[in-house]
Amino acid sequence: MRLEEHLVDCDEDLKELILRIGNVCKTIAKGFASRQDYSDTKNVYGEQQMALDKWADEVIIADLKASGIVKYLASEEQPEILEFDGQGTLGVTMDPLDGSSLIDVNLAVGTIIGIYRGSVLAPGKDMIAAMYVLYGPLTTLTYTVKKGVHDFVLNPQGEYVLQKEDIKIPQGKIFAPGAARRDFLPGHLKWIEELESRGYKIRFSGSFVADVHQIMHKGGVFTYPGFIGKEEGKLRLLFEANPMGFIVEQAGGATSHGTGNILAIQPEAVSQRIPIYIGGKMEINLIEKINLEG
């Protein structure tokens, strides 16, 4: 089944948006070979931008602006929320190219999208849809419109075709822990040691979207916690934590900032960061229990 056929029951503007983003990502997938160098600019977080980061950001913004269905767009590469003229009502958050520092060593990277009906400065639970496109050995598109989570693969004819429907996170013993162990906070360290005692194995690539995709299919948990010197965490609430957390919850998993659900947080700023635990419910319940018990 093709993606457009799978979206038949969606609202027309939401269906068009998902298809447009999917098509733009086909263009991005073709751009890796010629744009691997760094640009001479930094993003709003002070990070050196890769040429492909900037290009992917520009390509997606131009397409969504032209669509007439998007009113608000927040990008990890932009300092402010963009507002477009027209009758569109959809709000979009995006990380145009998550994991881009891995491009030069040919590891998987991806595009992460959150979709709202209206303002994007809203709790993640208010999303109406979320999706990501993973650029690896295959280009895959994973989406949810709150009716299950579904995987599509880009075939040689340039069409997204159904690969796996209604994904549910299985039980697994994989964990992907970010940050240096010497900087772990006490509760987090206790949780890590507990997972290790249960035989969990590390699988961490440095690409958030790729690591969570693996958890979606093999079980386990991803974390980038708050740590000494950066207690607020590293990953961005709007662009990374909320969309991926929304997808994982729709697949039967859970997400937390350590003591509560990330998707319940009211964002205070576009640039807001958050500690994140995302994956199986058992692992998420365990970190919250450890932290709440002190």
GILIN-V884208 format. One record per residue. N is the residue number from 1. RES is the residue in three letters. SS is DSSP state (H for helix, E for strand, - for the rest). PHI is phi in degrees with one decimal (999 if undefined). PSI is psi in whole degrees, -180 to 180 (none if undefined). Layout:
n=N res=RES ss=SS phi=PHI psi=PSI
n=N res=RES ss=SS phi=PHI psi=PSI
This chain:
n=1 res=MET ss=- phi=999 psi=136
n=2 res=ARG ss=E phi=-83.3 psi=158
n=3 res=LEU ss=H phi=-57.1 psi=-45
n=4 res=GLU ss=H phi=-62.7 psi=-30
n=5 res=GLU ss=H phi=-74.1 psi=-34
n=6 res=HIS ss=H phi=-71.0 psi=-24
n=7 res=LEU ss=- phi=-92.5 psi=14
n=8 res=VAL ss=- phi=-59.9 psi=-30
n=9 res=ASP ss=- phi=-92.1 psi=2
n=10 res=CYS ss=- phi=-78.0 psi=157
n=11 res=ASP ss=- phi=-56.3 psi=146
n=12 res=GLU ss=H phi=-60.6 psi=-41
n=13 res=ASP ss=H phi=-70.2 psi=-36
n=14 res=LEU ss=H phi=-68.7 psi=-42
n=15 res=LYS ss=H phi=-59.5 psi=-47
n=16 res=GLU ss=H phi=-61.6 psi=-40
n=17 res=LEU ss=H phi=-63.8 psi=-48
n=18 res=ILE ss=H phi=-61.2 psi=-42
n=19 res=LEU ss=H phi=-66.6 psi=-40
n=20 res=ARG ss=H phi=-64.1 psi=-45
n=21 res=ILE ss=H phi=-62.5 psi=-43
n=22 res=GLY ss=H phi=-57.7 psi=-42
n=23 res=ASN ss=H phi=-68.6 psi=-41
n=24 res=VAL ss=H phi=-62.1 psi=-37
n=25 res=CYS ss=H phi=-68.0 psi=-24
n=26 res=LYS ss=H phi=-63.4 psi=-40
n=27 res=THR ss=H phi=-65.1 psi=-44
n=28 res=ILE ss=H phi=-60.6 psi=-41
n=29 res=ALA ss=H phi=-60.4 psi=-25
n=30 res=LYS ss=- phi=-88.4 psi=-6
n=31 res=GLY ss=- phi=-96.9 psi=-1
n=32 res=PHE ss=- phi=-66.4 psi=-39
n=33 res=ALA ss=- phi=-64.4 psi=-31
n=34 res=SER ss=- phi=-104.6 psi=1
n=35 res=ARG ss=- phi=-135.4 psi=51
n=36 res=GLN ss=- phi=-95.7 psi=-5
n=37 res=ASP ss=- phi=-84.8 psi=169
n=38 res=TYR ss=E phi=-88.7 psi=148
n=39 res=SER ss=E phi=-84.5 psi=-179
n=40 res=ASP ss=E phi=-99.6 psi=21
n=41 res=THR ss=E phi=-125.9 psi=162
n=42 res=LYS ss=E phi=-118.8 psi=153
n=43 res=ASN ss=- phi=-83.7 psi=-174
n=44 res=VAL ss=- phi=-63.6 psi=-19
n=45 res=TYR ss=- phi=-93.8 psi=4
n=46 res=GLY ss=- phi=80.9 psi=15
n=47 res=GLU ss=- phi=-94.1 psi=137
n=48 res=GLN ss=E phi=-62.7 psi=129
n=49 res=GLN ss=E phi=-88.6 psi=139
n=50 res=MET ss=E phi=-80.1 psi=154
n=51 res=ALA ss=H phi=-56.5 psi=-36
n=52 res=LEU ss=H phi=-71.2 psi=-34
n=53 res=ASP ss=H phi=-56.2 psi=-54
n=54 res=LYS ss=H phi=-62.7 psi=-44
n=55 res=TRP ss=H phi=-65.1 psi=-46
n=56 res=ALA ss=H phi=-61.0 psi=-42
n=57 res=ASP ss=H phi=-59.6 psi=-47
n=58 res=GLU ss=H phi=-65.3 psi=-40
n=59 res=VAL ss=H phi=-65.7 psi=-45
n=60 res=ILE ss=H phi=-68.8 psi=-44
n=61 res=ILE ss=H phi=-58.8 psi=-46
n=62 res=ALA ss=H phi=-59.9 psi=-42
n=63 res=ASP ss=H phi=-68.6 psi=-44
n=64 res=LEU ss=H phi=-71.6 psi=-33
n=65 res=LYS ss=H phi=-63.5 psi=-40
n=66 res=ALA ss=H phi=-74.7 psi=-17
n=67 res=SER ss=H phi=-68.3 psi=-31
n=68 res=GLY ss=- phi=78.0 psi=2
n=69 res=ILE ss=- phi=-111.0 psi=-9
n=70 res=VAL ss=E phi=-105.7 psi=129
n=71 res=LYS ss=E phi=-97.8 psi=-44
n=72 res=TYR ss=E phi=-125.1 psi=141
n=73 res=LEU ss=E phi=-141.3 psi=124
n=74 res=ALA ss=E phi=-116.2 psi=126
n=75 res=SER ss=E phi=-119.9 psi=145
n=76 res=GLU ss=- phi=-60.1 psi=-23
n=77 res=GLU ss=- phi=-91.6 psi=0
n=78 res=GLN ss=- phi=-117.9 psi=142
n=79 res=PRO ss=- phi=-75.1 psi=-23
n=80 res=GLU ss=- phi=-133.6 psi=163
n=81 res=ILE ss=- phi=-73.1 psi=131
n=82 res=LEU ss=E phi=-86.6 psi=140
n=83 res=GLU ss=E phi=-123.1 psi=127
n=84 res=PHE ss=- phi=-104.0 psi=148
n=85 res=ASP ss=- phi=-72.5 psi=161
n=86 res=GLY ss=- phi=117.7 psi=-174
n=87 res=GLN ss=- phi=-97.7 psi=6
n=88 res=GLY ss=- phi=-63.8 psi=151
n=89 res=THR ss=- phi=-122.9 psi=-3
n=90 res=LEU ss=E phi=-87.1 psi=144
n=91 res=GLY ss=E phi=-113.7 psi=140
n=92 res=VAL ss=E phi=-128.9 psi=135
n=93 res=THR ss=E phi=-112.4 psi=147
n=94 res=MET ss=E phi=-152.5 psi=143
n=95 res=ASP ss=E phi=-106.7 psi=103
n=96 res=PRO ss=E phi=-59.0 psi=-34
n=97 res=LEU ss=E phi=-151.5 psi=83
n=98 res=ASP ss=E phi=-71.6 psi=135
n=99 res=GLY ss=- phi=81.6 psi=20
n=100 res=SER ss=H phi=-63.6 psi=-20
n=101 res=SER ss=H phi=-67.5 psi=-11
n=102 res=LEU ss=H phi=-95.0 psi=-2
n=103 res=ILE ss=H phi=-60.1 psi=-41
n=104 res=ASP ss=H phi=-71.3 psi=-12
n=105 res=VAL ss=H phi=-111.8 psi=12
n=106 res=ASN ss=- phi=64.4 psi=38
n=107 res=LEU ss=- phi=-98.0 psi=163
n=108 res=ALA ss=- phi=-68.5 psi=139
n=109 res=VAL ss=E phi=-132.7 psi=174
n=110 res=GLY ss=E phi=-159.4 psi=171
n=111 res=THR ss=E phi=-111.1 psi=129
n=112 res=ILE ss=E phi=-115.8 psi=132
n=113 res=ILE ss=E phi=-131.2 psi=133
n=114 res=GLY ss=E phi=-115.9 psi=144
n=115 res=ILE ss=E phi=-129.1 psi=129
n=116 res=TYR ss=E phi=-122.7 psi=160
n=117 res=ARG ss=E phi=-98.5 psi=87
n=118 res=GLY ss=- phi=113.2 psi=-144
n=119 res=SER ss=- phi=-58.8 psi=143
n=120 res=VAL ss=- phi=-90.6 psi=-11
n=121 res=LEU ss=- phi=-86.4 psi=65
n=122 res=ALA ss=- phi=-138.2 psi=158
n=123 res=PRO ss=- phi=-57.4 psi=150
n=124 res=GLY ss=H phi=-59.5 psi=-28
n=125 res=LYS ss=H phi=-64.4 psi=-16
n=126 res=ASP ss=H phi=-85.7 psi=-3
n=127 res=MET ss=- phi=-61.0 psi=149
n=128 res=ILE ss=- phi=-101.8 psi=-16
n=129 res=ALA ss=E phi=-166.1 psi=160
n=130 res=ALA ss=E phi=-153.5 psi=157
n=131 res=MET ss=E phi=-159.0 psi=161
n=132 res=TYR ss=E phi=-145.3 psi=151
n=133 res=VAL ss=E phi=-117.3 psi=126
n=134 res=LEU ss=E phi=-107.7 psi=125
n=135 res=TYR ss=E phi=-101.5 psi=101
n=136 res=GLY ss=- phi=-137.3 psi=-147
n=137 res=PRO ss=- phi=-53.9 psi=-34
n=138 res=LEU ss=- phi=-119.4 psi=154
n=139 res=THR ss=E phi=-94.3 psi=118
n=140 res=THR ss=E phi=-120.0 psi=150
n=141 res=LEU ss=E phi=-123.4 psi=126
n=142 res=THR ss=E phi=-120.5 psi=131
n=143 res=TYR ss=E phi=-143.5 psi=160
n=144 res=THR ss=E phi=-141.5 psi=141
n=145 res=VAL ss=- phi=-121.6 psi=37
n=146 res=LYS ss=- phi=67.2 psi=25
n=147 res=LYS ss=- phi=-130.6 psi=51
n=148 res=GLY ss=- phi=91.0 psi=170
n=149 res=VAL ss=E phi=-117.7 psi=133
n=150 res=HIS ss=E phi=-134.3 psi=138
n=151 res=ASP ss=E phi=-104.4 psi=133
n=152 res=PHE ss=E phi=-125.1 psi=151
n=153 res=VAL ss=E phi=-121.3 psi=141
n=154 res=LEU ss=E phi=-79.5 psi=117
n=155 res=ASN ss=- phi=-88.6 psi=174
n=156 res=PRO ss=- phi=-61.3 psi=-19
n=157 res=GLN ss=- phi=-86.9 psi=2
n=158 res=GLY ss=- phi=80.6 psi=24
n=159 res=GLU ss=- phi=-114.9 psi=143
n=160 res=TYR ss=E phi=-83.6 psi=120
n=161 res=VAL ss=E phi=-119.4 psi=147
n=162 res=LEU ss=E phi=-60.3 psi=128
n=163 res=GLN ss=E phi=-108.0 psi=-44
n=164 res=LYS ss=E phi=-150.7 psi=130
n=165 res=GLU ss=- phi=-106.7 psi=145
n=166 res=ASP ss=- phi=53.2 psi=61
n=167 res=ILE ss=- phi=-66.0 psi=136
n=168 res=LYS ss=- phi=-125.3 psi=131
n=169 res=ILE ss=- phi=-65.2 psi=124
n=170 res=PRO ss=- phi=-83.2 psi=172
n=171 res=GLN ss=- phi=-71.8 psi=136
n=172 res=GLY ss=- phi=-157.8 psi=165
n=173 res=LYS ss=- phi=-122.6 psi=54
n=174 res=ILE ss=E phi=-112.7 psi=138
n=175 res=PHE ss=E phi=-136.5 psi=142
n=176 res=ALA ss=E phi=-119.7 psi=93
n=177 res=PRO ss=E phi=-100.3 psi=119
n=178 res=GLY ss=- phi=-85.6 psi=170
n=179 res=ALA ss=- phi=78.0 psi=159
n=180 res=ALA ss=- phi=-81.8 psi=139
n=181 res=ARG ss=H phi=-58.2 psi=-36
n=182 res=ARG ss=H phi=-64.6 psi=-18
n=183 res=ASP ss=H phi=-101.7 psi=3
n=184 res=PHE ss=E phi=-62.1 psi=141
n=185 res=LEU ss=- phi=-77.8 psi=157
n=186 res=PRO ss=H phi=-54.8 psi=-47
n=187 res=GLY ss=H phi=-63.4 psi=-41
n=188 res=HIS ss=H phi=-66.2 psi=-43
n=189 res=LEU ss=H phi=-61.5 psi=-41
n=190 res=LYS ss=H phi=-61.6 psi=-41
n=191 res=TRP ss=H phi=-64.4 psi=-46
n=192 res=ILE ss=H phi=-59.6 psi=-45
n=193 res=GLU ss=H phi=-63.9 psi=-34
n=194 res=GLU ss=H phi=-67.4 psi=-43
n=195 res=LEU ss=H phi=-62.2 psi=-43
n=196 res=GLU ss=H phi=-62.8 psi=-38
n=197 res=SER ss=H phi=-66.7 psi=-21
n=198 res=ARG ss=- phi=-93.2 psi=5
n=199 res=GLY ss=- phi=89.5 psi=17
n=200 res=TYR ss=- phi=-68.9 psi=143
n=201 res=LYS ss=E phi=-114.7 psi=142
n=202 res=ILE ss=E phi=-75.3 psi=131
n=203 res=ARG ss=- phi=-137.8 psi=91
n=204 res=PHE ss=- phi=-132.4 psi=118
n=205 res=SER ss=- phi=-100.4 psi=-22
n=206 res=GLY ss=- phi=96.7 psi=-3
n=207 res=SER ss=- phi=-109.2 psi=108
n=208 res=PHE ss=H phi=-54.5 psi=-50
n=209 res=VAL ss=H phi=-64.5 psi=-39
n=210 res=ALA ss=H phi=-68.9 psi=-41
n=211 res=ASP ss=H phi=-66.7 psi=-41
n=212 res=VAL ss=H phi=-68.9 psi=-36
n=213 res=HIS ss=H phi=-57.8 psi=-41
n=214 res=GLN ss=H phi=-63.9 psi=-43
n=215 res=ILE ss=H phi=-61.2 psi=-39
n=216 res=MET ss=H phi=-57.4 psi=-34
n=217 res=HIS ss=H phi=-101.0 psi=-22
n=218 res=LYS ss=H phi=-120.0 psi=-6
n=219 res=GLY ss=- phi=84.6 psi=172
n=220 res=GLY ss=- phi=106.5 psi=-150
n=221 res=VAL ss=E phi=-154.5 psi=144
n=222 res=PHE ss=E phi=-109.2 psi=143
n=223 res=THR ss=E phi=-144.5 psi=139
n=224 res=TYR ss=E phi=-130.6 psi=95
n=225 res=PRO ss=- phi=-80.9 psi=174
n=226 res=GLY ss=- phi=-70.9 psi=145
n=227 res=PHE ss=E phi=-145.7 psi=172
n=228 res=ILE ss=- phi=-57.0 psi=123
n=229 res=GLY ss=- phi=94.3 psi=-18
n=230 res=LYS ss=E phi=-146.9 psi=63
n=231 res=GLU ss=- phi=-65.2 psi=-21
n=232 res=GLU ss=- phi=-78.5 psi=-5
n=233 res=GLY ss=- phi=92.2 psi=178
n=234 res=LYS ss=- phi=-113.9 psi=-39
n=235 res=LEU ss=- phi=-76.8 psi=155
n=236 res=ARG ss=E phi=-90.8 psi=135
n=237 res=LEU ss=H phi=-61.8 psi=-51
n=238 res=LEU ss=H phi=-71.2 psi=-39
n=239 res=PHE ss=H phi=-97.0 psi=-24
n=240 res=GLU ss=H phi=-122.1 psi=-59
n=241 res=ALA ss=H phi=-64.0 psi=-49
n=242 res=ASN ss=H phi=-65.4 psi=-53
n=243 res=PRO ss=H phi=-61.9 psi=-45
n=244 res=MET ss=H phi=-69.8 psi=-36
n=245 res=GLY ss=H phi=-64.3 psi=-39
n=246 res=PHE ss=H phi=-61.9 psi=-44
n=247 res=ILE ss=H phi=-64.6 psi=-46
n=248 res=VAL ss=H phi=-62.7 psi=-41
n=249 res=GLU ss=H phi=-63.2 psi=-38
n=250 res=GLN ss=H phi=-67.6 psi=-19
n=251 res=ALA ss=- phi=-96.0 psi=14
n=252 res=GLY ss=- phi=89.7 psi=7
n=253 res=GLY ss=- phi=-98.3 psi=-159
n=254 res=ALA ss=E phi=-150.8 psi=164
n=255 res=THR ss=E phi=-143.5 psi=147
n=256 res=SER ss=E phi=-151.5 psi=155
n=257 res=HIS ss=- phi=-96.3 psi=8
n=258 res=GLY ss=- phi=121.5 psi=-31
n=259 res=THR ss=- phi=-134.7 psi=-1
n=260 res=GLY ss=- phi=-169.9 psi=171
n=261 res=ASN ss=- phi=-71.5 psi=124
n=262 res=ILE ss=H phi=-58.7 psi=-37
n=263 res=LEU ss=H phi=-68.8 psi=-10
n=264 res=ALA ss=H phi=-89.6 psi=-8
n=265 res=ILE ss=- phi=-76.8 psi=132
n=266 res=GLN ss=- phi=-82.6 psi=114
n=267 res=PRO ss=- phi=-61.8 psi=141
n=268 res=GLU ss=- phi=-103.2 psi=-21
n=269 res=ALA ss=- phi=-158.4 psi=156
n=270 res=VAL ss=- phi=-59.7 psi=-36
n=271 res=SER ss=- phi=-88.9 psi=7
n=272 res=GLN ss=- phi=-59.1 psi=136
n=273 res=ARG ss=E phi=-106.0 psi=163
n=274 res=ILE ss=- phi=-153.1 psi=139
n=275 res=PRO ss=- phi=-64.9 psi=147
n=276 res=ILE ss=E phi=-138.0 psi=137
n=277 res=TYR ss=E phi=-127.7 psi=126
n=278 res=ILE ss=E phi=-146.6 psi=130
n=279 res=GLY ss=E phi=152.3 psi=-135
n=280 res=GLY ss=- phi=-69.8 psi=149
n=281 res=LYS ss=H phi=-63.4 psi=-37
n=282 res=MET ss=H phi=-61.3 psi=-46
n=283 res=GLU ss=H phi=-66.0 psi=-38
n=284 res=ILE ss=H phi=-68.6 psi=-43
n=285 res=ASN ss=H phi=-60.6 psi=-35
n=286 res=LEU ss=H phi=-66.8 psi=-45
n=287 res=ILE ss=H phi=-67.3 psi=-37
n=288 res=GLU ss=H phi=-66.9 psi=-38
n=289 res=LYS ss=H phi=-63.6 psi=-45
n=290 res=ILE ss=H phi=-63.1 psi=-45
n=291 res=ASN ss=H phi=-69.7 psi=-39
n=292 res=LEU ss=H phi=-72.2 psi=-27
n=293 res=GLU ss=H phi=-80.4 psi=-16
n=294 res=GLY ss=- phi=76.1 psi=none
